[in-house]
Amino acid sequence: SSLVLMRYIVEKVGLPAYGVWALVSVFTGYVALLDFGIGSSYVKYIAEHHARDEADEMSSVVTTGLAFYAVFALAIIALGWPCLDWAIAGFVRLQAWRGHPAPASATLADIRFLLRWGLVLFGASNCLAAFTSIQTGMQRMGLTNIISFFVSLLKIVATIFFLERGHGVRGLLYTNGLTLAAFGLASVAAAFWLAPSLRITPRHLRLTTLSKLFSFGWRAQVSRLANLIMFETDKVVVGAVFSQLGLVALYELGINMANKMRQIPALLVSALVPAASDLDAREEHTLLQQLYMVSTKYVSAVTIPLALLTAASAGIIMRTWMGEKPGIDLAAGVLRIIAIGYVANVVPGAGMSIALGKGRADIFMKA
């Protein structure tokens, strides 16, 4: 659905406006680094406590994570709301210093609106993450897929509705808010259905649990920073420093299609963290070794030919997807480069996921 929607969105809002939308995701990605990676540790510990039938400990993980992110969201919104005005004023001064014309007032208003309310949605999403992680931690990804399927239908309808009503790039944020609410409500209901003993109470709020989540999470956060630098920071340079929002959009198109290619082998890896945590909790070390060998072979067998095919036919893929747009060859070039790069990124994913499942986030961090 996102492949179909993206072409429709670009046609409706234009490449420069879509470049603005891409920059908003970079902004929230960097804000996410301030949370010390607490959320990245949910799946590991939920799977571990589920394997040991430790319902009280699982409730503590969810309650402590929810409380942390509620406070974090309020702090980020309170600090970020006024600071964004200063940041946008600095952006305008930078354009004037470089001799570029200042962005239109309507564009600046859209940027301000998207960044501010993007912060709100980011905070709400973090608060829901503990509940959505229960489905993955208990290895019930099928339920997650059912929820995601129906939410994707809602996203298609909402995107078309808001854009046809003339809301422009703001309509994309309205759609995100609506789909987040639907996904969040379904995930909370699913969490209590899967774990009837789950309790969200003040007595489950524990500093020892927060310390445990932080100890694992900050190491995973270093990897998150590396990904932001490799895949997102260039958008900031091109968009904010050189005012080439159209180039940002073309780069985003290439990256997005490469990510769709990556999703296919990534599906094979997605279940490994909770599975490895479960096996590690049961001290099934021989099975862990077998899991590593078999999963790495499957991931390699899928990833390498798929990446070569994507790189070889990048031009055909981009033209079939987006049509003959100015600069589409640049987007195809991005797709070609990133598709090959993803071989090195995806093939070690099985081993990295098993290391995370064993609680060895330090390996991920050093890589």
C-alpha positions as CSV (number, residue, x, y, z in Angstrom):
1,S,0.0,0.0,0.0
2,S,2.8,2.4,0.8
3,L,4.3,1.9,-2.7
4,V,1.0,2.8,-4.3
5,L,0.4,5.7,-1.9
6,M,3.8,7.2,-2.4
7,R,3.3,7.9,-6.1
8,Y,-0.1,9.3,-5.4
9,I,1.3,11.5,-2.6
10,V,4.1,12.9,-4.8
11,E,1.7,13.6,-7.6
12,K,-0.6,15.5,-5.2
13,V,1.9,17.5,-3.1
14,G,4.9,17.8,-5.4
15,L,8.6,16.9,-4.9
16,P,9.5,19.9,-2.7
17,A,6.7,19.4,-0.3
18,Y,7.5,15.7,-0.1
19,G,11.1,16.7,0.7
20,V,9.8,18.7,3.6
21,W,7.9,15.6,4.8
22,A,11.1,13.5,4.6
23,L,13.0,16.0,6.7
24,V,10.4,15.8,9.4
25,S,11.2,12.0,9.8
26,V,14.9,12.9,10.2
27,F,14.0,15.4,13.0
28,T,12.0,12.8,15.0
29,G,14.7,10.3,14.4
30,Y,17.3,12.5,16.1
31,V,14.9,13.4,18.9
32,A,14.4,9.7,19.5
33,L,18.1,9.4,20.5
34,L,17.3,11.3,23.7
35,D,15.3,8.4,25.1
36,F,18.5,6.3,25.9
37,G,17.1,3.4,23.8
38,I,14.7,2.2,26.6
39,G,12.1,1.0,24.0
40,S,14.6,-1.1,22.1
41,S,15.0,-3.5,25.1
42,Y,11.3,-4.3,25.4
43,V,11.2,-7.3,23.2
44,K,14.2,-9.0,24.7
45,Y,13.0,-8.8,28.3
46,I,9.3,-9.5,27.5
47,A,10.4,-12.7,25.7
48,E,12.7,-13.6,28.5
49,H,10.1,-13.1,31.2
50,H,7.4,-14.9,29.1
51,A,9.7,-17.9,28.7
52,R,10.2,-18.1,32.5
53,D,6.5,-17.4,33.2
54,E,7.3,-14.3,35.2
55,A,4.1,-12.3,34.8
56,D,5.0,-9.8,37.5
57,E,8.3,-9.0,35.9
58,M,6.6,-8.5,32.5
59,S,4.1,-6.1,34.1
60,S,7.0,-4.2,35.6
61,V,8.7,-3.9,32.1
62,V,5.5,-2.5,30.5
63,T,4.6,-0.2,33.4
64,T,8.1,1.2,33.9
65,G,8.6,1.8,30.2
66,L,5.1,3.4,29.8
67,A,5.8,5.8,32.8
68,F,9.3,6.7,31.5
69,Y,8.0,7.5,28.0
70,A,5.0,9.5,29.3
71,V,7.4,11.8,31.3
72,F,9.8,11.9,28.4
73,A,7.0,12.9,25.9
74,L,5.8,15.7,28.2
75,A,9.4,17.0,28.6
76,I,10.2,16.8,24.9
77,I,7.0,18.6,23.9
78,A,7.4,21.3,26.5
79,L,11.0,22.0,25.5
80,G,10.6,21.4,21.8
81,W,7.5,23.5,21.1
82,P,9.2,26.9,21.7
83,C,12.6,25.8,20.5
84,L,11.3,25.0,17.0
85,D,10.6,28.7,16.4
86,W,14.3,29.5,17.1
87,A,15.4,26.6,14.9
88,I,13.2,27.7,12.0
89,A,14.4,31.3,12.4
90,G,18.0,30.0,12.3
91,F,17.2,28.1,9.1
92,V,15.9,31.3,7.4
93,R,19.0,33.2,8.4
94,L,21.2,30.4,7.0
95,Q,19.5,30.6,3.7
96,A,20.0,34.4,3.6
97,W,23.6,34.0,4.5
98,R,24.1,31.5,1.6
99,G,22.3,33.8,-0.8
100,H,19.3,31.6,-1.2
101,P,15.8,33.1,-1.3
102,A,13.9,32.6,1.9
103,P,11.3,29.8,1.8
104,A,7.7,30.9,1.3
105,S,5.8,31.8,4.4
106,A,3.3,29.0,3.7
107,T,6.2,26.5,3.5
108,L,7.6,27.7,6.8
109,A,4.2,27.4,8.4
110,D,3.9,23.8,7.1
111,I,7.4,23.0,8.5
112,R,6.5,24.5,11.9
113,F,3.2,22.6,12.0
114,L,4.7,19.3,11.0
115,L,7.6,19.5,13.4
116,R,5.4,20.5,16.4
117,W,2.7,17.9,16.0
118,G,5.2,15.4,14.8
119,L,6.7,15.7,18.3
120,V,3.3,14.9,19.8
121,L,2.7,11.8,17.7
122,F,6.3,10.7,18.4
123,G,5.6,10.9,22.1
124,A,2.3,9.0,21.8
125,S,4.0,6.3,19.7
126,N,6.7,5.8,22.3
127,C,4.1,5.4,25.0
128,L,2.3,2.6,23.0
129,A,5.5,0.8,22.2
130,A,5.5,-1.3,25.4
131,F,2.1,-2.8,24.5
132,T,3.0,-3.5,20.9
133,S,6.2,-5.2,22.0
134,I,4.2,-7.8,23.9
135,Q,3.0,-9.3,20.6
136,T,6.6,-9.6,19.3
137,G,8.0,-10.7,22.6
138,M,5.5,-13.5,22.9
139,Q,6.2,-14.4,19.2
140,R,2.6,-13.6,18.1
141,M,3.7,-11.6,15.0
142,G,0.7,-13.0,13.1
143,L,-1.6,-10.9,15.3
144,T,0.6,-7.8,14.7
145,N,0.3,-8.5,10.9
146,I,-3.5,-8.7,11.1
147,I,-3.7,-5.4,13.0
148,S,-1.2,-3.8,10.6
149,F,-3.2,-5.0,7.6
150,F,-6.4,-3.3,8.7
151,V,-4.6,-0.2,9.7
152,S,-3.0,0.0,6.3
153,L,-6.5,0.0,4.7
154,L,-7.4,2.8,7.0
155,K,-4.2,4.6,6.0
156,I,-5.1,4.4,2.3
157,V,-8.6,5.8,2.8
158,A,-7.4,8.5,5.1
159,T,-4.5,9.7,2.9
160,I,-6.8,9.9,-0.1
161,F,-9.5,11.7,1.9
162,F,-7.2,14.4,3.4
163,L,-5.3,15.0,0.2
164,E,-8.4,15.2,-2.0
165,R,-9.8,17.7,0.6
166,G,-6.8,19.9,-0.2
167,H,-4.9,19.6,3.1
168,G,-1.6,19.0,1.3
169,V,1.4,17.8,3.3
170,R,-0.4,18.4,6.6
171,G,-2.9,15.8,5.5
172,L,-0.1,13.2,5.8
173,L,0.3,14.1,9.5
174,Y,-3.5,13.9,10.0
175,T,-3.4,10.4,8.5
176,N,-0.5,9.4,10.8
177,G,-2.4,10.6,13.8
178,L,-5.5,8.6,12.9
179,T,-3.7,5.4,12.1
180,L,-1.6,5.7,15.2
181,A,-4.7,5.9,17.3
182,A,-6.3,2.9,15.6
183,F,-3.1,0.8,15.8
184,G,-2.5,1.9,19.5
185,L,-6.0,0.9,20.6
186,A,-5.8,-2.4,18.9
187,S,-2.4,-3.1,20.3
188,V,-3.4,-2.3,23.9
189,A,-6.4,-4.6,23.6
190,A,-4.2,-7.3,22.1
191,A,-1.6,-7.0,24.9
192,F,-4.2,-7.6,27.6
193,W,-5.7,-10.5,25.6
194,L,-2.4,-12.2,25.1
195,A,-1.2,-11.6,28.7
196,P,-4.3,-11.6,30.9
197,S,-2.1,-11.3,34.0
198,L,-0.6,-8.0,32.7
199,R,-1.1,-5.2,35.3
200,I,-0.3,-1.5,35.0
201,T,-0.1,-0.3,38.6
202,P,2.2,2.0,40.6
203,R,3.7,-1.0,42.5
204,H,5.1,-2.3,39.2
205,L,7.0,0.9,38.6
206,R,10.6,0.0,39.6
207,L,14.0,1.6,39.3
208,T,15.7,-1.7,39.0
209,T,13.6,-2.5,35.9
210,L,14.4,1.0,34.5
211,S,18.1,0.4,35.1
212,K,17.9,-3.0,33.3
213,L,16.1,-1.5,30.3
214,F,18.6,1.4,30.2
215,S,21.7,-0.9,30.5
216,F,20.6,-2.8,27.4
217,G,19.1,0.1,25.5
218,W,21.9,2.7,25.5
219,R,24.1,0.3,23.6
220,A,21.5,-0.3,21.0
221,Q,21.1,3.5,20.8
222,V,24.7,3.8,19.4
223,S,23.6,1.7,16.5
224,R,20.6,3.8,16.0
225,L,22.8,6.9,15.8
226,A,25.0,5.2,13.2
227,N,21.9,4.5,11.1
228,L,20.8,8.1,11.3
229,I,24.2,9.3,10.3
230,M,24.4,6.9,7.3
231,F,20.9,7.2,6.0
232,E,19.3,10.5,7.2
233,T,21.9,13.2,7.9
234,D,22.6,13.8,4.2
235,K,18.9,14.8,3.8
236,V,19.5,17.5,6.4
237,V,22.6,18.8,4.6
238,V,20.9,18.9,1.2
239,G,17.6,20.3,2.5
240,A,18.6,22.7,5.2
241,V,22.0,23.9,4.0
242,F,21.5,23.9,0.2
243,S,17.7,24.3,0.1
244,Q,17.3,21.5,-2.4
245,L,14.0,20.0,-1.2
246,G,13.4,18.4,-4.6
247,L,16.7,16.5,-4.3
248,V,15.7,15.4,-0.8
249,A,12.5,13.9,-2.2
250,L,14.4,12.1,-5.1
251,Y,16.8,10.6,-2.6
252,E,13.9,9.6,-0.4
253,L,12.3,7.8,-3.3
254,G,15.4,5.7,-3.9
255,I,15.9,4.9,-0.3
256,N,12.2,4.0,0.1
257,M,12.2,1.5,-2.7
258,A,15.5,0.0,-1.4
259,N,13.8,-0.3,2.0
260,K,10.9,-2.2,0.4
261,M,13.4,-4.6,-1.1
262,R,15.1,-5.0,2.3
263,Q,11.8,-5.8,4.0
264,I,11.6,-9.2,2.3
265,P,14.8,-10.7,3.8
266,A,14.2,-8.6,7.0
267,L,11.0,-10.6,7.5
268,L,13.1,-13.7,8.0
269,V,15.1,-11.9,10.7
270,S,12.2,-10.2,12.5
271,A,11.3,-13.2,14.7
272,L,14.8,-14.0,15.8
273,V,15.2,-11.6,18.8
274,P,12.3,-13.0,20.8
275,A,13.1,-16.6,19.7
276,A,16.8,-16.2,20.8
277,S,15.7,-14.6,24.1
278,D,13.4,-17.6,24.7
279,L,16.1,-20.2,23.9
280,D,18.7,-18.3,25.9
281,A,16.4,-18.2,28.9
282,R,16.0,-21.9,28.6
283,E,19.8,-22.4,28.1
284,E,19.2,-24.2,24.8
285,H,22.7,-23.2,23.5
286,T,22.9,-26.0,20.8
287,L,19.5,-24.8,19.3
288,L,20.8,-21.2,19.3
289,Q,23.8,-22.3,17.2
290,Q,21.5,-24.1,14.8
291,L,19.2,-21.1,14.6
292,Y,22.2,-18.9,13.7
293,M,23.5,-21.2,11.0
294,V,20.1,-21.9,9.3
295,S,18.8,-18.3,9.5
296,T,22.0,-16.9,8.0
297,K,21.8,-19.3,5.1
298,Y,18.2,-18.4,4.4
299,V,18.8,-14.7,4.7
300,S,21.8,-14.9,2.3
301,A,19.9,-17.0,-0.2
302,V,17.2,-14.4,-0.4
303,T,19.1,-11.2,0.0
304,I,22.0,-11.6,-2.5
305,P,20.0,-12.4,-5.7
306,L,17.2,-9.9,-4.7
307,A,19.8,-7.1,-4.3
308,L,21.5,-7.9,-7.6
309,L,18.2,-8.0,-9.4
310,T,17.1,-4.7,-7.9
311,A,20.4,-3.0,-8.7
312,A,20.4,-4.3,-12.3
313,S,16.8,-3.1,-13.0
314,A,16.7,0.0,-10.8
315,G,15.9,2.3,-13.7
316,I,13.0,0.1,-14.9
317,I,11.7,-0.2,-11.3
318,M,11.7,3.6,-10.6
319,R,10.1,4.5,-14.0
320,T,7.4,1.9,-13.5
321,W,6.7,3.1,-10.0
322,M,6.9,6.9,-10.4
323,G,6.8,7.6,-14.1
324,E,9.0,9.8,-16.2
325,K,9.7,12.5,-13.6
326,P,12.6,15.0,-13.8
327,G,15.6,13.6,-11.9
328,I,14.2,10.0,-11.8
329,D,17.6,8.7,-12.9
330,L,19.1,10.2,-9.7
331,A,16.5,8.3,-7.7
332,A,17.4,5.1,-9.6
333,G,21.1,5.7,-8.9
334,V,20.3,5.9,-5.2
335,L,18.3,2.7,-5.3
336,R,21.1,0.9,-7.1
337,I,23.8,2.0,-4.6
338,I,21.7,1.3,-1.5
339,A,20.5,-2.1,-2.8
340,I,24.0,-3.4,-3.0
341,G,24.9,-1.8,0.3
342,Y,22.0,-3.6,1.9
343,V,23.7,-7.0,1.2
344,A,26.3,-6.1,3.8
345,N,23.6,-4.7,6.1
346,V,21.1,-7.5,6.0
347,V,23.2,-10.7,5.7
348,P,24.8,-10.3,9.3
349,G,21.3,-9.5,10.6
350,A,20.6,-13.0,11.8
351,G,23.7,-13.1,14.0
352,M,23.1,-9.6,15.3
353,S,19.5,-10.5,16.2
354,I,20.6,-13.6,18.1
355,A,23.2,-11.5,19.9
356,L,20.5,-9.0,20.9
357,G,18.3,-11.8,22.0
358,K,21.1,-13.0,24.3
359,G,21.4,-9.5,25.7
360,R,24.7,-8.7,23.9
361,A,23.8,-5.3,22.6
362,D,27.4,-4.3,23.0
363,I,28.3,-6.3,19.9
364,F,25.7,-4.4,17.9
365,M,27.1,-1.1,19.4
366,K,30.7,-1.9,18.4
367,A,29.7,-2.9,14.9
